[in-house]
Amino acid sequence: DRSTFLIDKEGKLVKEWRSVKVKGHVEEALGYIKENIA
C-alpha cells in the first residue's frame, strides 16, 4: 500500500492519504494543496 503525507514547514502533519492508487493521486494531492494551502 502507498501512503502520502503532507507536512507543513513547522513539521506538523496537515493531511494524510492512506492506501492510495498511484493513478490520479498526484492530481488529487496537488488539488488539495492548491485549495487549502497555496
ABEGO torsion letter per residue (X at the ends): XBBBBBBBAAGBBABBBBGBBABGAAAAAAAAAAAAAX
